[in-house]
Amino acid sequence: MSLLQSIYREYKARGLYGIKRFIVKKYFEKPKPIKNFNQYSQYFKGKNGIEIGGLSPIFSKEIPIYKIIENLDGCNFSSQTVWEGSIKEGKSYNFHKAKKGYQYVCEASDLNYIPSEKYDFLISSHCLEHCANALKTINEWLRVIKKGGAILLVLPDKNFTFDHNRDVTKFEHLLEDLNNNIDETDLTHLPEILKKHDLSMDLAAGSIEQFKNRSLDNFSNRCLHHHVFDFELLEQIFEYNNIEIIEKSFAKPYHQIILGIKK
């Protein structure tokens, strides 16, 4: 991706604030690996995995696993997204230098093209909050990794994002979504989001009317954060799915990081 493409992507996602953050991070900040990175690296070095939701800078910098893994396939919900632009299915997932994995285009909650227990690990950054049925999605992610395989998730800490006015989602609500087989057309949380979303921290969303119109078309753009997560909720999700928690970390400016092993 060229410099101009990267700047445009940030503008589309976060407006002028995104451009400012991009420039500061690229030219003035030097992100360092998290202090306990060695606790993470052993589960990825020389192994094969899949990333859900598109490439993420955090896996190059704060948790630099792209450079140590053997192969990485990718999955995104559409061939055209707000964050990546155009995506082509096939051997085009360029995750590190000349290394390329297979790019799938399918729902995060329905990896129907992928055989069970194909991968050694699964990683995903800032994706689960965009999925309407979190428990169904996690269950599907676990299906494609081997027993003993790692699952590494990064989610936003609401206290440092436009979700700061919203309450953390209750685990019981996630269970209801699972039992009701909620799909990606769901807009249950839209009234709450329209009331509590801090537009001053999401300039790309535009005015309240523009934000509402974009949100009503969420099935096409997937910009909404359906649910709000903290470490307590993530722990409940991992326990429910019989995932052993290995490590939890926080990385500035707003990354909640949790690593687990499929039992």
PyRosetta script that sets phi, psi and omega in degrees:
from pyrosetta import init, pose_from_sequence

init()
pose = pose_from_sequence("MSLLQSIYREYKARGLYGIKRFIVKKYFEKPKPIKNFNQYSQYFKGKNGIEIGGLSPIFSKEIPIYKIIENLDGCNFSSQTVWEGSIKEGKSYNFHKAKKGYQYVCEASDLNYIPSEKYDFLISSHCLEHCANALKTINEWLRVIKKGGAILLVLPDKNFTFDHNRDVTKFEHLLEDLNNNIDETDLTHLPEILKKHDLSMDLAAGSIEQFKNRSLDNFSNRCLHHHVFDFELLEQIFEYNNIEIIEKSFAKPYHQIILGIKK")
pose.set_psi(1, 130.3)
pose.set_omega(1, -178.1)
pose.set_phi(2, -74.0)
pose.set_psi(2, 166.6)
pose.set_omega(2, 178.7)
pose.set_phi(3, -59.7)
pose.set_psi(3, -44.7)
pose.set_omega(3, -179.4)
pose.set_phi(4, -64.2)
pose.set_psi(4, -39.0)
pose.set_omega(4, 177.6)
pose.set_phi(5, -63.8)
pose.set_psi(5, -39.9)
pose.set_omega(5, 179.2)
pose.set_phi(6, -64.8)
pose.set_psi(6, -42.7)
pose.set_omega(6, 179.2)
pose.set_phi(7, -64.2)
pose.set_psi(7, -42.3)
pose.set_omega(7, 179.8)
pose.set_phi(8, -64.1)
pose.set_psi(8, -39.9)
pose.set_omega(8, 178.6)
pose.set_phi(9, -61.4)
pose.set_psi(9, -42.7)
pose.set_omega(9, 179.1)
pose.set_phi(10, -65.7)
pose.set_psi(10, -38.2)
pose.set_omega(10, 178.7)
pose.set_phi(11, -64.8)
pose.set_psi(11, -42.5)
pose.set_omega(11, 179.7)
pose.set_phi(12, -63.5)
pose.set_psi(12, -36.4)
pose.set_omega(12, -175.8)
pose.set_phi(13, -83.1)
pose.set_psi(13, -38.0)
pose.set_omega(13, -170.3)
pose.set_phi(14, -136.0)
pose.set_psi(14, 6.1)
pose.set_omega(14, 178.6)
pose.set_phi(15, 71.3)
pose.set_psi(15, -153.1)
pose.set_omega(15, -178.1)
pose.set_phi(16, -62.9)
pose.set_psi(16, -31.4)
pose.set_omega(16, 176.3)
pose.set_phi(17, -60.5)
pose.set_psi(17, -39.5)
pose.set_omega(17, 179.2)
pose.set_phi(18, -64.0)
pose.set_psi(18, -40.8)
pose.set_omega(18, 177.9)
pose.set_phi(19, -63.7)
pose.set_psi(19, -44.5)
pose.set_omega(19, 178.8)
pose.set_phi(20, -59.3)
pose.set_psi(20, -47.3)
pose.set_omega(20, -179.8)
pose.set_phi(21, -63.4)
pose.set_psi(21, -38.6)
pose.set_omega(21, 179.8)
pose.set_phi(22, -61.9)
pose.set_psi(22, -46.5)
pose.set_omega(22, -178.5)
pose.set_phi(23, -64.8)
pose.set_psi(23, -44.7)
pose.set_omega(23, -179.7)
pose.set_phi(24, -62.1)
pose.set_psi(24, -45.5)
pose.set_omega(24, -177.7)
pose.set_phi(25, -68.1)
pose.set_psi(25, -37.4)
pose.set_omega(25, -175.6)
pose.set_phi(26, -75.8)
pose.set_psi(26, -38.6)
pose.set_omega(26, -170.7)
pose.set_phi(27, -111.8)
pose.set_psi(27, -16.1)
pose.set_omega(27, -175.3)
pose.set_phi(28, -122.5)
pose.set_psi(28, -31.1)
pose.set_omega(28, 178.2)
pose.set_phi(29, -98.9)
pose.set_psi(29, 143.7)
pose.set_omega(29, 176.1)
pose.set_phi(30, -121.9)
pose.set_psi(30, 87.0)
pose.set_omega(30, -178.3)
pose.set_phi(31, -57.7)
pose.set_psi(31, 137.9)
pose.set_omega(31, 178.8)
pose.set_phi(32, -111.1)
pose.set_psi(32, 152.8)
pose.set_omega(32, 175.5)
pose.set_phi(33, -57.2)
pose.set_psi(33, 145.0)
pose.set_omega(33, 177.4)
pose.set_phi(34, -59.3)
pose.set_psi(34, 152.1)
pose.set_omega(34, -172.4)
pose.set_phi(35, -58.6)
pose.set_psi(35, -34.5)
pose.set_omega(35, -177.1)
pose.set_phi(36, -99.3)
pose.set_psi(36, 30.8)
pose.set_omega(36, -176.7)
pose.set_phi(37, -57.8)
pose.set_psi(37, -32.9)
pose.set_omega(37, -179.5)
pose.set_phi(38, -60.8)
pose.set_psi(38, -27.8)
pose.set_omega(38, 177.2)
pose.set_phi(39, -67.7)
pose.set_psi(39, -23.8)
pose.set_omega(39, -179.1)
pose.set_phi(40, -91.9)
pose.set_psi(40, -43.8)
pose.set_omega(40, -168.0)
pose.set_phi(41, -59.3)
pose.set_psi(41, -33.3)
pose.set_omega(41, -176.8)
pose.set_phi(42, -62.2)
pose.set_psi(42, -20.8)
pose.set_omega(42, -178.5)
pose.set_phi(43, -90.4)
pose.set_psi(43, -2.4)
pose.set_omega(43, -174.8)
pose.set_phi(44, -128.3)
pose.set_psi(44, -23.5)
pose.set_omega(44, -174.2)
pose.set_phi(45, -60.3)
pose.set_psi(45, 122.5)
pose.set_omega(45, 177.2)
pose.set_phi(46, 72.6)
pose.set_psi(46, 15.0)
pose.set_omega(46, -175.0)
pose.set_phi(47, -112.3)
pose.set_psi(47, 170.6)
pose.set_omega(47, -176.9)
pose.set_phi(48, -112.0)
pose.set_psi(48, 133.2)
pose.set_omega(48, -176.9)
pose.set_phi(49, -149.3)
pose.set_psi(49, -171.5)
pose.set_omega(49, 178.9)
pose.set_phi(50, -136.1)
pose.set_psi(50, 145.4)
pose.set_omega(50, 176.2)
pose.set_phi(51, -115.9)
pose.set_psi(51, 131.3)
pose.set_omega(51, -179.5)
pose.set_phi(52, -104.8)
pose.set_psi(52, 128.1)
pose.set_omega(52, 174.4)
pose.set_phi(53, 99.5)
pose.set_psi(53, 7.1)
pose.set_omega(53, 176.3)
pose.set_phi(54, 97.1)
pose.set_psi(54, 161.3)
pose.set_omega(54, -179.7)
pose.set_phi(55, -61.4)
pose.set_psi(55, 146.8)
pose.set_omega(55, -178.5)
pose.set_phi(56, -135.1)
pose.set_psi(56, 132.7)
pose.set_omega(56, 178.9)
pose.set_phi(57, -57.3)
pose.set_psi(57, -26.5)
pose.set_omega(57, -176.3)
pose.set_phi(58, -63.5)
pose.set_psi(58, -26.5)
pose.set_omega(58, -179.9)
pose.set_phi(59, -86.8)
pose.set_psi(59, 2.3)
pose.set_omega(59, 171.0)
pose.set_phi(60, -105.4)
pose.set_psi(60, -24.8)
pose.set_omega(60, -171.1)
pose.set_phi(61, -116.8)
pose.set_psi(61, -78.3)
pose.set_omega(61, -174.7)
pose.set_phi(62, -66.9)
pose.set_psi(62, -35.8)
pose.set_omega(62, 175.5)
pose.set_phi(63, -127.1)
pose.set_psi(63, 75.9)
pose.set_omega(63, -168.1)
pose.set_phi(64, -77.0)
pose.set_psi(64, 72.9)
pose.set_omega(64, -178.0)
pose.set_phi(65, -94.6)
pose.set_psi(65, -17.7)
pose.set_omega(65, -179.8)
pose.set_phi(66, -53.0)
pose.set_psi(66, -40.2)
pose.set_omega(66, -173.2)
pose.set_phi(67, -78.2)
pose.set_psi(67, -11.7)
pose.set_omega(67, -176.2)
pose.set_phi(68, -110.0)
pose.set_psi(68, -9.2)
pose.set_omega(68, -178.4)
pose.set_phi(69, -85.6)
pose.set_psi(69, 159.7)
pose.set_omega(69, -179.5)
pose.set_phi(70, -79.4)
pose.set_psi(70, -48.6)
pose.set_omega(70, -179.6)
pose.set_phi(71, -152.8)
pose.set_psi(71, 151.2)
pose.set_omega(71, -179.3)
pose.set_phi(72, -143.4)
pose.set_psi(72, 120.1)
pose.set_omega(72, 170.8)
pose.set_phi(73, -91.8)
pose.set_psi(73, 164.0)
pose.set_omega(73, -179.0)
pose.set_phi(74, -130.9)
pose.set_psi(74, 157.0)
pose.set_omega(74, 178.2)
pose.set_phi(75, -139.0)
pose.set_psi(75, 131.6)
pose.set_omega(75, 172.0)
pose.set_phi(76, -138.5)
pose.set_psi(76, 157.9)
pose.set_omega(76, -169.6)
pose.set_phi(77, -76.1)
pose.set_psi(77, -18.0)
pose.set_omega(77, -173.9)
pose.set_phi(78, -149.6)
pose.set_psi(78, 159.7)
pose.set_omega(78, 176.2)
pose.set_phi(79, -79.9)
pose.set_psi(79, -2.1)
pose.set_omega(79, 177.2)
pose.set_phi(80, -143.5)
pose.set_psi(80, 115.6)
pose.set_omega(80, -179.2)
pose.set_phi(81, -128.1)
pose.set_psi(81, 161.7)
pose.set_omega(81, 177.9)
pose.set_phi(82, -62.2)
pose.set_psi(82, -35.3)
pose.set_omega(82, -171.2)
pose.set_phi(83, -89.5)
pose.set_psi(83, -42.3)
pose.set_omega(83, -175.7)
pose.set_phi(84, -99.8)
pose.set_psi(84, -15.6)
pose.set_omega(84, -172.3)
pose.set_phi(85, 77.5)
pose.set_psi(85, -134.5)
pose.set_omega(85, -178.4)
pose.set_phi(86, -80.8)
pose.set_psi(86, 138.8)
pose.set_omega(86, 178.7)
pose.set_phi(87, -128.3)
pose.set_psi(87, 136.6)
pose.set_omega(87, 178.4)
pose.set_phi(88, -116.6)
pose.set_psi(88, 125.6)
pose.set_omega(88, 178.1)
pose.set_phi(89, -67.5)
pose.set_psi(89, 141.1)
pose.set_omega(89, -178.8)
pose.set_phi(90, 132.4)
pose.set_psi(90, -165.6)
pose.set_omega(90, -176.6)
pose.set_phi(91, -78.0)
pose.set_psi(91, 69.6)
pose.set_omega(91, -173.1)
pose.set_phi(92, -134.7)
pose.set_psi(92, 9.1)
pose.set_omega(92, -177.1)
pose.set_phi(93, -85.6)
pose.set_psi(93, 88.8)
pose.set_omega(93, -173.0)
pose.set_phi(94, -84.8)
pose.set_psi(94, 90.1)
pose.set_omega(94, -171.5)
pose.set_phi(95, -92.3)
pose.set_psi(95, -22.2)
pose.set_omega(95, 179.2)
pose.set_phi(96, -160.7)
pose.set_psi(96, 115.2)
pose.set_omega(96, -180.0)
pose.set_phi(97, 50.8)
pose.set_psi(97, -119.2)
pose.set_omega(97, -177.9)
pose.set_phi(98, -90.1)
pose.set_psi(98, 0.1)
pose.set_omega(98, -177.6)
pose.set_phi(99, -76.1)
pose.set_psi(99, 129.9)
pose.set_omega(99, 179.0)
pose.set_phi(100, -133.0)
pose.set_psi(100, 134.8)
pose.set_omega(100, 172.7)
pose.set_phi(101, -107.9)
pose.set_psi(101, -172.1)
pose.set_omega(101, -178.4)
pose.set_phi(102, -89.0)
pose.set_psi(102, 131.3)
pose.set_omega(102, 176.5)
pose.set_phi(103, -93.7)
pose.set_psi(103, 115.1)
pose.set_omega(103, 173.3)
pose.set_phi(104, -94.5)
pose.set_psi(104, 146.8)
pose.set_omega(104, 171.5)
pose.set_phi(105, -118.9)
pose.set_psi(105, 101.8)
pose.set_omega(105, -179.5)
pose.set_phi(106, -165.0)
pose.set_psi(106, 167.4)
pose.set_omega(106, -179.2)
pose.set_phi(107, -65.7)
pose.set_psi(107, 141.9)
pose.set_omega(107, 176.7)
pose.set_phi(108, -61.2)
pose.set_psi(108, -28.7)
pose.set_omega(108, -178.4)
pose.set_phi(109, -92.0)
pose.set_psi(109, 2.9)
pose.set_omega(109, -178.7)
pose.set_phi(110, -149.3)
pose.set_psi(110, 81.0)
pose.set_omega(110, -178.1)
pose.set_phi(111, -87.3)
pose.set_psi(111, 57.6)
pose.set_omega(111, -168.2)
pose.set_phi(112, -66.5)
pose.set_psi(112, -18.2)
pose.set_omega(112, -179.6)
pose.set_phi(113, -83.3)
pose.set_psi(113, -9.1)
pose.set_omega(113, -169.7)
pose.set_phi(114, -107.6)
pose.set_psi(114, 126.5)
pose.set_omega(114, 179.1)
pose.set_phi(115, -64.4)
pose.set_psi(115, 154.4)
pose.set_omega(115, 176.9)
pose.set_phi(116, -65.3)
pose.set_psi(116, 145.0)
pose.set_omega(116, 175.7)
pose.set_phi(117, 54.9)
pose.set_psi(117, 39.3)
pose.set_omega(117, 179.5)
pose.set_phi(118, -80.2)
pose.set_psi(118, -32.6)
pose.set_omega(118, -168.1)
pose.set_phi(119, -112.3)
pose.set_psi(119, 155.6)
pose.set_omega(119, 175.2)
pose.set_phi(120, -79.8)
pose.set_psi(120, -24.9)
pose.set_omega(120, -178.2)
pose.set_phi(121, -157.8)
pose.set_psi(121, 163.7)
pose.set_omega(121, 173.5)
pose.set_phi(122, -134.5)
pose.set_psi(122, 135.2)
pose.set_omega(122, 176.1)
pose.set_phi(123, -125.8)
pose.set_psi(123, 151.4)
pose.set_omega(123, 179.2)
pose.set_phi(124, -160.0)
pose.set_psi(124, 130.2)
pose.set_omega(124, -179.5)
pose.set_phi(125, -121.3)
pose.set_psi(125, 122.9)
pose.set_omega(125, 175.8)
pose.set_phi(126, 52.7)
pose.set_psi(126, 50.5)
pose.set_omega(126, 179.0)
pose.set_phi(127, -123.7)
pose.set_psi(127, -44.3)
pose.set_omega(127, -172.2)
pose.set_phi(128, -58.7)
pose.set_psi(128, -34.5)
pose.set_omega(128, 179.7)
pose.set_phi(129, -66.1)
pose.set_psi(129, -18.3)
pose.set_omega(129, 178.1)
pose.set_phi(130, -89.6)
pose.set_psi(130, -2.1)
pose.set_omega(130, -178.1)
pose.set_phi(131, -97.7)
pose.set_psi(131, 130.0)
pose.set_omega(131, -174.4)
pose.set_phi(132, -69.5)
pose.set_psi(132, -30.1)
pose.set_omega(132, -176.2)
pose.set_phi(133, -122.7)
pose.set_psi(133, 87.5)
pose.set_omega(133, -170.7)
pose.set_phi(134, -63.1)
pose.set_psi(134, -44.0)
pose.set_omega(134, -177.4)
pose.set_phi(135, -69.5)
pose.set_psi(135, -39.9)
pose.set_omega(135, 175.2)
pose.set_phi(136, -60.7)
pose.set_psi(136, -40.5)
pose.set_omega(136, -179.2)
pose.set_phi(137, -64.8)
pose.set_psi(137, -47.4)
pose.set_omega(137, 179.1)
pose.set_phi(138, -61.0)
pose.set_psi(138, -41.1)
pose.set_omega(138, 179.2)
pose.set_phi(139, -60.3)
pose.set_psi(139, -40.3)
pose.set_omega(139, 178.5)
pose.set_phi(140, -69.1)
pose.set_psi(140, -38.3)
pose.set_omega(140, 177.5)
pose.set_phi(141, -63.0)
pose.set_psi(141, -40.4)
pose.set_omega(141, 178.8)
pose.set_phi(142, -66.6)
pose.set_psi(142, -32.3)
pose.set_omega(142, -178.9)
pose.set_phi(143, -58.7)
pose.set_psi(143, -36.0)
pose.set_omega(143, -172.5)
pose.set_phi(144, -89.9)
pose.set_psi(144, -1.7)
pose.set_omega(144, 175.8)
pose.set_phi(145, -110.1)
pose.set_psi(145, 153.0)
pose.set_omega(145, -176.5)
pose.set_phi(146, -72.3)
pose.set_psi(146, 159.1)
pose.set_omega(146, 172.3)
pose.set_phi(147, -60.7)
pose.set_psi(147, 131.7)
pose.set_omega(147, -175.8)
pose.set_phi(148, 87.7)
pose.set_psi(148, -1.9)
pose.set_omega(148, 179.5)
pose.set_phi(149, -78.1)
pose.set_psi(149, 159.5)
pose.set_omega(149, -175.8)
pose.set_phi(150, -95.5)
pose.set_psi(150, 146.6)
pose.set_omega(150, 171.0)
pose.set_phi(151, -127.1)
pose.set_psi(151, 121.7)
pose.set_omega(151, -175.7)
pose.set_phi(152, -121.4)
pose.set_psi(152, 116.8)
pose.set_omega(152, -176.9)
pose.set_phi(153, -119.3)
pose.set_psi(153, 143.4)
pose.set_omega(153, 173.4)
pose.set_phi(154, -124.7)
pose.set_psi(154, 126.2)
pose.set_omega(154, -179.9)
pose.set_phi(155, -133.3)
pose.set_psi(155, 154.6)
pose.set_omega(155, -177.7)
pose.set_phi(156, -73.5)
pose.set_psi(156, 140.5)
pose.set_omega(156, 170.2)
pose.set_phi(157, -82.9)
pose.set_psi(157, 117.0)
pose.set_omega(157, -172.6)
pose.set_phi(158, -58.0)
pose.set_psi(158, -27.6)
pose.set_omega(158, -175.9)
pose.set_phi(159, -64.6)
pose.set_psi(159, -16.4)
pose.set_omega(159, -177.7)
pose.set_phi(160, -119.9)
pose.set_psi(160, 18.7)
pose.set_omega(160, -177.3)
pose.set_phi(161, -135.4)
pose.set_psi(161, -179.6)
pose.set_omega(161, 179.0)
pose.set_phi(162, -67.8)
pose.set_psi(162, -4.5)
pose.set_omega(162, 176.8)
pose.set_phi(163, -90.3)
pose.set_psi(163, 6.9)
pose.set_omega(163, -168.9)
pose.set_phi(164, -63.6)
pose.set_psi(164, -20.6)
pose.set_omega(164, 178.0)
pose.set_phi(165, -84.1)
pose.set_psi(165, -11.7)
pose.set_omega(165, -176.7)
pose.set_phi(166, -88.3)
pose.set_psi(166, 154.0)
pose.set_omega(166, 175.2)
pose.set_phi(167, -82.5)
pose.set_psi(167, 151.6)
pose.set_omega(167, 172.8)
pose.set_phi(168, -64.6)
pose.set_psi(168, 137.7)
pose.set_omega(168, -179.0)
pose.set_phi(169, -65.7)
pose.set_psi(169, 141.1)
pose.set_omega(169, 176.7)
pose.set_phi(170, -79.9)
pose.set_psi(170, 142.8)
pose.set_omega(170, 178.5)
pose.set_phi(171, -60.4)
pose.set_psi(171, -34.6)
pose.set_omega(171, 179.9)
pose.set_phi(172, -60.5)
pose.set_psi(172, -34.4)
pose.set_omega(172, 177.7)
pose.set_phi(173, -66.8)
pose.set_psi(173, -40.2)
pose.set_omega(173, 178.0)
pose.set_phi(174, -62.9)
pose.set_psi(174, -36.4)
pose.set_omega(174, 176.9)
pose.set_phi(175, -65.0)
pose.set_psi(175, -40.8)
pose.set_omega(175, 177.1)
pose.set_phi(176, -61.0)
pose.set_psi(176, -43.0)
pose.set_omega(176, 178.0)
pose.set_phi(177, -59.7)
pose.set_psi(177, -42.0)
pose.set_omega(177, 179.7)
pose.set_phi(178, -64.3)
pose.set_psi(178, -48.0)
pose.set_omega(178, -177.2)
pose.set_phi(179, -66.9)
pose.set_psi(179, -29.0)
pose.set_omega(179, 179.4)
pose.set_phi(180, -92.0)
pose.set_psi(180, 3.2)
pose.set_omega(180, 178.7)
pose.set_phi(181, 51.9)
pose.set_psi(181, 46.6)
pose.set_omega(181, 178.7)
pose.set_phi(182, -59.3)
pose.set_psi(182, 137.6)
pose.set_omega(182, 179.5)
pose.set_phi(183, -116.0)
pose.set_psi(183, -175.3)
pose.set_omega(183, -171.1)
pose.set_phi(184, -73.5)
pose.set_psi(184, -3.6)
pose.set_omega(184, 175.0)
pose.set_phi(185, -83.2)
pose.set_psi(185, -6.3)
pose.set_omega(185, -173.0)
pose.set_phi(186, -66.9)
pose.set_psi(186, 135.0)
pose.set_omega(186, 177.2)
pose.set_phi(187, -128.1)
pose.set_psi(187, 31.1)
pose.set_omega(187, -178.1)
pose.set_phi(188, -53.5)
pose.set_psi(188, -39.5)
pose.set_omega(188, -173.1)
pose.set_phi(189, -90.1)
pose.set_psi(189, 1.5)
pose.set_omega(189, -174.7)
pose.set_phi(190, -59.5)
pose.set_psi(190, -44.8)
pose.set_omega(190, 178.8)
pose.set_phi(191, -57.0)
pose.set_psi(191, -42.7)
pose.set_omega(191, 178.1)
pose.set_phi(192, -63.9)
pose.set_psi(192, -43.5)
pose.set_omega(192, -178.1)
pose.set_phi(193, -63.7)
pose.set_psi(193, -44.8)
pose.set_omega(193, -179.7)
pose.set_phi(194, -62.3)
pose.set_psi(194, -31.9)
pose.set_omega(194, -179.6)
pose.set_phi(195, -78.6)
pose.set_psi(195, -36.4)
pose.set_omega(195, -168.5)
pose.set_phi(196, -112.8)
pose.set_psi(196, -9.4)
pose.set_omega(196, -179.7)
pose.set_phi(197, -65.0)
pose.set_psi(197, 127.2)
pose.set_omega(197, -178.9)
pose.set_phi(198, -86.8)
pose.set_psi(198, 95.9)
pose.set_omega(198, -176.9)
pose.set_phi(199, -65.7)
pose.set_psi(199, -21.8)
pose.set_omega(199, 178.5)
pose.set_phi(200, -67.5)
pose.set_psi(200, -17.5)
pose.set_omega(200, 177.3)
pose.set_phi(201, -105.4)
pose.set_psi(201, 8.8)
pose.set_omega(201, -178.7)
pose.set_phi(202, -144.2)
pose.set_psi(202, 64.9)
pose.set_omega(202, -172.6)
pose.set_phi(203, -62.5)
pose.set_psi(203, -29.1)
pose.set_omega(203, -179.6)
pose.set_phi(204, -64.7)
pose.set_psi(204, -19.5)
pose.set_omega(204, 179.7)
pose.set_phi(205, -73.9)
pose.set_psi(205, -17.3)
pose.set_omega(205, 178.0)
pose.set_phi(206, 77.3)
pose.set_psi(206, -149.4)
pose.set_omega(206, 179.2)
pose.set_phi(207, -73.8)
pose.set_psi(207, 171.7)
pose.set_omega(207, 178.9)
pose.set_phi(208, -62.0)
pose.set_psi(208, -36.0)
pose.set_omega(208, 179.2)
pose.set_phi(209, -68.7)
pose.set_psi(209, -41.9)
pose.set_omega(209, 177.2)
pose.set_phi(210, -64.6)
pose.set_psi(210, -40.7)
pose.set_omega(210, 178.7)
pose.set_phi(211, -63.8)
pose.set_psi(211, -41.6)
pose.set_omega(211, 178.3)
pose.set_phi(212, -62.3)
pose.set_psi(212, -45.3)
pose.set_omega(212, -179.4)
pose.set_phi(213, -63.7)
pose.set_psi(213, -41.7)
pose.set_omega(213, 177.1)
pose.set_phi(214, -62.9)
pose.set_psi(214, -41.0)
pose.set_omega(214, -177.8)
pose.set_phi(215, -67.0)
pose.set_psi(215, -37.5)
pose.set_omega(215, 177.8)
pose.set_phi(216, -64.3)
pose.set_psi(216, -22.3)
pose.set_omega(216, 177.2)
pose.set_phi(217, -102.2)
pose.set_psi(217, 29.5)
pose.set_omega(217, -174.4)
pose.set_phi(218, -61.1)
pose.set_psi(218, -30.1)
pose.set_omega(218, 179.4)
pose.set_phi(219, -59.8)
pose.set_psi(219, -30.1)
pose.set_omega(219, 179.5)
pose.set_phi(220, -84.4)
pose.set_psi(220, -36.9)
pose.set_omega(220, -173.1)
pose.set_phi(221, -106.7)
pose.set_psi(221, -24.5)
pose.set_omega(221, 176.7)
pose.set_phi(222, 58.8)
pose.set_psi(222, 33.8)
pose.set_omega(222, -179.1)
pose.set_phi(223, -81.9)
pose.set_psi(223, -21.3)
pose.set_omega(223, -176.2)
pose.set_phi(224, -67.7)
pose.set_psi(224, 144.1)
pose.set_omega(224, 166.0)
pose.set_phi(225, -93.4)
pose.set_psi(225, 100.8)
pose.set_omega(225, -178.7)
pose.set_phi(226, -62.4)
pose.set_psi(226, -45.5)
pose.set_omega(226, -174.1)
pose.set_phi(227, -126.3)
pose.set_psi(227, 160.9)
pose.set_omega(227, -179.5)
pose.set_phi(228, -118.3)
pose.set_psi(228, 128.9)
pose.set_omega(228, -171.7)
pose.set_phi(229, -116.8)
pose.set_psi(229, 145.6)
pose.set_omega(229, 164.2)
pose.set_phi(230, -129.9)
pose.set_psi(230, 179.2)
pose.set_omega(230, -176.1)
pose.set_phi(231, -64.4)
pose.set_psi(231, -33.9)
pose.set_omega(231, 179.4)
pose.set_phi(232, -62.5)
pose.set_psi(232, -44.2)
pose.set_omega(232, 178.5)
pose.set_phi(233, -66.1)
pose.set_psi(233, -40.7)
pose.set_omega(233, 178.7)
pose.set_phi(234, -62.8)
pose.set_psi(234, -38.8)
pose.set_omega(234, 176.7)
pose.set_phi(235, -62.7)
pose.set_psi(235, -41.0)
pose.set_omega(235, 177.5)
pose.set_phi(236, -62.9)
pose.set_psi(236, -41.1)
pose.set_omega(236, 179.0)
pose.set_phi(237, -63.8)
pose.set_psi(237, -43.8)
pose.set_omega(237, -179.5)
pose.set_phi(238, -66.3)
pose.set_psi(238, -41.8)
pose.set_omega(238, 179.4)
pose.set_phi(239, -63.6)
pose.set_psi(239, -43.0)
pose.set_omega(239, -179.5)
pose.set_phi(240, -60.7)
pose.set_psi(240, -35.7)
pose.set_omega(240, -177.5)
pose.set_phi(241, -95.1)
pose.set_psi(241, 12.0)
pose.set_omega(241, 176.3)
pose.set_phi(242, 58.7)
pose.set_psi(242, 44.4)
pose.set_omega(242, 176.9)
pose.set_phi(243, -105.2)
pose.set_psi(243, 126.1)
pose.set_omega(243, 177.8)
pose.set_phi(244, -79.8)
pose.set_psi(244, 122.3)
pose.set_omega(244, 179.6)
pose.set_phi(245, -77.6)
pose.set_psi(245, 125.7)
pose.set_omega(245, -179.5)
pose.set_phi(246, -100.1)
pose.set_psi(246, -41.3)
pose.set_omega(246, -173.8)
pose.set_phi(247, -156.7)
pose.set_psi(247, 145.9)
pose.set_omega(247, 171.5)
pose.set_phi(248, -131.6)
pose.set_psi(248, 139.0)
pose.set_omega(248, -178.5)
pose.set_phi(249, -146.3)
pose.set_psi(249, 162.9)
pose.set_omega(249, 171.3)
pose.set_phi(250, -125.2)
pose.set_psi(250, 135.3)
pose.set_omega(250, 176.9)
pose.set_phi(251, -127.5)
pose.set_psi(251, 133.8)
pose.set_omega(251, 178.9)
pose.set_phi(252, -62.8)
pose.set_psi(252, 150.3)
pose.set_omega(252, 4.1)
pose.set_phi(253, -88.9)
pose.set_psi(253, -17.7)
pose.set_omega(253, -173.6)
pose.set_phi(254, -157.8)
pose.set_psi(254, 27.7)
pose.set_omega(254, -173.3)
pose.set_phi(255, -95.8)
pose.set_psi(255, 117.2)
pose.set_omega(255, 168.9)
pose.set_phi(256, -93.1)
pose.set_psi(256, 124.5)
pose.set_omega(256, -173.1)
pose.set_phi(257, -119.6)
pose.set_psi(257, 130.6)
pose.set_omega(257, 178.0)
pose.set_phi(258, -138.9)
pose.set_psi(258, 133.0)
pose.set_omega(258, -179.4)
pose.set_phi(259, -118.9)
pose.set_psi(259, 132.1)
pose.set_omega(259, 177.7)
pose.set_phi(260, -140.1)
pose.set_psi(260, 169.8)
pose.set_omega(260, -179.8)
pose.set_phi(261, -122.3)
pose.set_psi(261, 132.8)
pose.set_omega(261, 176.9)
pose.set_phi(262, -72.1)
pose.set_psi(262, 120.8)
pose.set_omega(262, -179.5)
pose.set_phi(263, -79.0)
pose.dump_pdb("model.pdb")
